[in-house]
Amino acid sequence: MKTASKKVINGWAMYDWANSVYNLVITTTFFPIYFLAVTDEHVSFLGMNFVNSALYNYAMAAAYLIVAFSSPILSSIADTRGNKKNFLRFFTILGALSCCGLYFFDKDHLLLGVICFILSTIGYCGGLVFYNSYLPEIAAPEDRDRISARGYSLGYIGSVILQLLGFGLVVLGPQLGLGKSQPVQLTFLLVGVWWFGFAQITFARLPNSRATVSKHTGGALTEGFTELRKVYAQVKNMPVLKRFLRGFFFYSMGVQTVMMAATIFGGKVLKLPDEMLIVTVVIIQVVAILGAWSMARLSTRFGNLRVIIAVILIWIGICVAGYRMQTATDFYILATVVGLVMGGIQSLSRSTYAKLMPETEDTTSFFSYYDVTEKLSIVIGMFSFAYIDDLTEDMRNSVLALVVFFVIGLFFIISALRKQKQLAAQY
């Protein structure tokens, strides 16, 4: 196949520019800081008591669990009906509007804040399976690492711009006549508007997908399950892909949890000021741009699986260092290293899966396996992190526990590399 036109490629990558601001500005920076600021150390929610940081992690885990159960069916329907752009549009609207709803979240409206946070997270991660599934349709195999990296790089650049804007509102809030919490609340609103607005470029440029079933013999749900069974049968007979997905499942538990909990860790354990946390996250994202492009280049020379193995080893070192961390300087140094490997492993994981999957029209259904693998790993990772934090009231123990996930993931990726070599030797 040939790679699509530059207009289509840039339109696809613009969705990373549009929606990454939610994950990197809201869940990684402003919302966890704001959530801890407006809630007490121990909060009551739906008749149960939680440590506030644990409630935050439980809410995120709940959102990802909902998506993990729903996206396989929705993605299969999207393939059989040829309407994945409509699903992408739906999740964009849900996420952007719910993100705007966070503007009204304060100490007296905890339920509203948690619900909007869950719905906006569902909108963000629910749309990714449909967005990611376009990659093998618009990019030739030899271009997928580069184009995947372009998307992640644009996402980080857009997030830095909006984070700096939000930071400016926080710093200049008093001069602008804004109340104490209004700058952050306005940032929530801006993220929703940015997400919805720039996504229109993607919707205008991406081609409409073709239905994989020309004559429908059953309902959308029935055909969706049939499509899932067909994809599952193919995955079972692809030993390298199967091993990669197992490894991806475990190392994603660690990667995503570190990314989502880093700000809370810095604020609650090391007592870093909010302004310094925001600046640190901006630095992480700038470094992540370099990381995404560097990993794409290294994969061309050494192969995707070898580079992923090396990056997992770095992540294990990050977790051990995080457990031993004592000072603000330690946090800033480690945050820079996280940024370098964060963008790289995300971009490379997506393009590696796109390379390993077979030539097929069922791209959305295939990427739903990737998406569900990632979402379930996040659920387990965040739940484990929250549970250990709640049980021991020491987040350092939660960080150290992530090493187990990385080690198991490393084992499966090494196994995938060995199997890949064995199969290559036979041909």
N, C-alpha and C positions, 0 to 999 in steps of 0.2 A: 504494500500500500504506500501511497504518497502522503506526506504531511500536508495538512490543510494550509490555506492561504494565511499570510501574516495577519490579515484582518480577523480571521476566525481565531487564530492562536491567541492574539492579544485580547480578543473579546472573552475567551475562556479564562485567561490569566487574570482579567479584571475582576472576576468573581472573588478571587483570593484577596485582591485589593479591597473589595467591598465588604466581605464577611469576616476577614481576619481581625478587623478592628474590634469585633465583639469578643473574640477569644483572648486577644492580647491586651486590649484596653479595659474591658469589663472584667472578665474572669481572672486575668493575671494581675491586674493592677488596681484600678479604682474601686471595683465592687468589693473585693475582700477587705480592703482598707476601710471603706465606708461601712461595711457590715459590722466589723469589729468595733468601729467607733460609735455606732448608734445602738448597739446591743450591749447588755450586761454580760459579765463573764459567764454566768449561768442563766439560761433563758427557758421559759416555758412555751412549748409549741404543741398544739393539738393535745393538750393534757399531759404531755411528757416533758421531762426536764433534760436539757442538753448543755454541754459546754458549747459556747457560741461558735467556736471554730469547727467543732464536730458537726453542728447543725448545718453549717455552710457546706461541708464536704458531703454530708448525707443528702442534701438537696441536689447537689450536682450529680451524685451517684444515681439518684432516683430518675433524673432527666435522661441520663445515658441508658439506664435500664429500659425505660419506655421506648426509646429509639431502637435499642438492640432487638426488642421483640417485634416492633412494627415494621422496620425498614426492609427485612427480607420479603415480606408479603407485598409491600408497596413497590419495591424495586422490580419484583417479578411482574406485577401488574403493569408497571411502566414499560417493561420490555414487550409484553404481549400486546399492549394497546398503543405503544409508540408515543407515549405522552409524558416522558420524563421531564421535559422542560416545564410542563405545568406543575409537576410535583416540586421541582426546584423553586418555581415561583411561589407556590403555596407556603413552603417552609421559610422562604425569605420574608414574606409578609407576616407570618406568625412571629418569627424571631424579631424582626424590626419593630413591630408594634409593641410586643411585650417588653423589648428593651426600652422603648420610649415610656412604657408604663412604670419603669423603675424610677422615673422622675418623681413619682408620688410616694416613694418608699421612705419612711422615717421610723423613729423609735415606736411611734404609736400605731404603725401599720405593718407589723412584722409579717402577718399572714399574706398581705398583698405583695410585699417584697419577695417572699419566698416563692409564691406562685408565679409572679412575673419572671423571676430568675429561672425557675424550672422551665417555663414555657419558652423563654428566649433561648435557653440552652438547647431545648428540643428543636427550635427553629434553626439554630446554628448547625448542630451536628446531624440533624435529620436531612438537611439539604446536601450535605457533603457527599453522600453516596451517589447522588444523581450528578453532582458536579464532577466528582472524580471519574465516574464511568465514561465521561466524554474523552478522557485522555487517550485510551487506545483507539478511539474512533477518529481522532483528528491528528494524531501523531504517529509517524512510523516508528518501529521499535528502536532504531538507532538515535531517534530524537527525543525519546520520552524522558530520559534523565534531565536533559537540558530544559525541556519545556516544563517539566514538573518543578524544577528549580526556579524557573522564571515566575511561576505562579506564587510559590512561597516567598520569593524575594519581593515581589510586588506587595504581597500581604504584609510583610514586615515593614516595608517603606511606608505604606499607607497608615499602618498602626503607629509608627513613630510620629508621623505628622499629626495625627489626631491626639496622641498622647501629649505631645508638646502643646497643642492647643488647650487640652484639658488642664495641663500643668500651669499654663499661663492664666487660665481662669482662676485656679486655686491661689496663685501668687498675687494676682491683681484684683481678686474678688472684693476686698475692702474698698479699693479705689473706684471700682465699678458700682459700688453700692449694693453688692450681693451679700446675702446672709452667710452664716458659717457653712452650711451644707449645700447652698445653692450652686456653687461652682461644680461640685461633683455631680449633683443632680442634672445640671445642664449638660454635662459631659455624657451622661446616660442618654439623654435626648438626642444629642448630636450623633452619637454612635448609631442609633436607630435610623436617623435620617440619612446618614452617610451610607449605611448598609443598603437600604432600600433604593436610594438614588443611583449609586454606581452600579448596582446589580442590573439596572435597565440596559446598560451597555452590553452586558453578557446576554440578556434575553434577546436583544436585537440582532446579535451577531452569530450566536450559536445556531447550527442547523436543527431543524426538527428531526427527531429520531423516527426510524421506521418500525412499524409493528413487526414482531417476529412471528406472529400468528396471523395469517391472512383471513382465515375463516374461523370465527369464534364458535366453539361447540358448547361452551359452558359460561358461567358467570365469571366476572373478573377475579373473584377470590379463588374459585376452583382452578382457573387457568394459572393463577399466581402460584398455587401449591404445586401444580404440575411442572411449572418452570423451575421451581426450587429443587424438586427431585431430580430433574434433568441435570442441573448444574452440579448438585451434590455427587451424582454418579460420575461426572467427569473429574471432579476434584479428587475423589477417592483413588483414581487411577493415574494421578500425576504426583509421583513421589517427591520431587523437589518442591513443587508448589505446596504440597501438604505439609512438609517439614518447615518450610518458610513460614506458613501461617501459624504453626504451633509456636515457633520462636517469636514471631511478631506479637502473638498474643501475650506472651510473658514479658518481653522487654518493654512493650507498650504500657504495661501496668506501672513500671517504674518511670518511664519517660514522661507520660502524661501526668502522673501524680506529682512528680517534682515540679513540672511547669505550673500546675494549677495551685500547688500549696506553697510555692516558694515565697510569695509575698506575705502570706499569713505567718510563715515561719520567721521571716525577717522582722516582722512587726511584733509578734507575740513573744518569741523566744529571745531575740537579740535586742528588742525594744528600739528598733531603728525608727527615726522620724519619718512621717509619711512622705515628705518632700524627697528624702533620700531614696526611699523605696521606689518612687515614681521614676526618678532619674536612673536608678539602677536598671529598672525594667527597660527603659529606653535604650540604654547601653547594650543590654542583652539582645534586643531586637536588631540593633545596628550590626552587632557581631554575627547574629544569626543569618543575615543576608550573605556575608562572606562565607559562613559555614555551608549554606545551601549550595552555592556555586562551587566551592572547593570540593565538596563531596561528589558532585556531579562529575568534575574533572578527574578526581581520583578513581572513581568507579570505571571510567573509560580505560584507565591504565591498569588497574589491579582487579577489576571485577566487582560487581555490587555486593556479593556476599562477603568477600574478604574485607571490604571497607566497613560493612555493618558490624562484623566481628570486632574490628579494631575500635569502633565507636562504642560498642557495648562495654568493652573493657574500660574505656574512659568513664562511662556512666557509673560503673561499679566504684571506681575511685572517687567520683563525685559524692556518692552516697556515704562512703566511709568518712570523707573529709567533712561532709555536712554534719555527721554525728559528732565529730570532734571540734566543730567550729565554736570559737569563743568570742571573737571580736568582729566589729563592723568591717575592718579591712579584710578579714577572712571571707566574709560574705561577698564583698565586692569582687574579690579575686575569683572566688568560686562561681559567682554569677556570670563572669566573663567567659569562663570555660563552658558553663551550661549553654550560653548563647551560641558558642562555636559549634557544639554538637547537636543542639536542639533543632535548628533549621535543617541541618544536614541529614539527620536520621529520619526526620519526617518526610522530607522530599525524596530521599533515596528509597525509603520503604514503599512509598506510593508507586514510584517508577519501576522498582524491582517487581512488584506484584503485576504491574501492567506488562512487563516483559515475560514473566513466567506463565501468565494465563494464556490459554489457547486462542487462536484466531476464531472469533465468534461474534454473532450479532447480539448475543445475550450479555452485553457489557454491563448493564445495570445490575442484573442478577449476579454476575460474577463479582462485581464490586460490592454488592451487599454482603458477601461473605467476608471480604476485607473489612468493610465497615462494621459489621456485627462483631467480628473478632476484636477490633479496636475498642468498640463501645463496651463490650463485656469486660475487657481488660481494664478499662477505666473504672467501671462499676466496682470490680473487685479491688483494684488499687486504691481508689478513693475510700471505699468502705473500710478496707483494712487500715488505711492511714487514720481515718476518723476513729475507728474502734480502739486502736492502740493509744491514740491521743486521749480519748475519753476514759480509757481504762487506767492508764498510767499518769495522765495529766502531764506528760512530757513528750513533746513532739519530736525530740531527738530519737526516741525509740522507734517512732513511725518511720523516720528517714532511714535508719539502719536496717529495718525490716525489708525495705525495698531491694536490698542486695540479693535476697533470695530469688526474687522475680527475674532480675537481670542474669543471674547465674543459670537458671533454667532456660531462659531465652537463648543465652549463649550456646548452651548444649545443642539445642535444636537447629540453630543456624549453622553450627559446625557440621552437624549431621546432614543438613541440606547441601552444603558445599561438597562434602564427600560423595553424596549420591550424584550430584551434578557432574563431578569428575568421573565417576564410574560410568555414567550414561554416555558422557562424551568419548570415553575410551572405546566404547562399543561401536562407534560410528566413524 
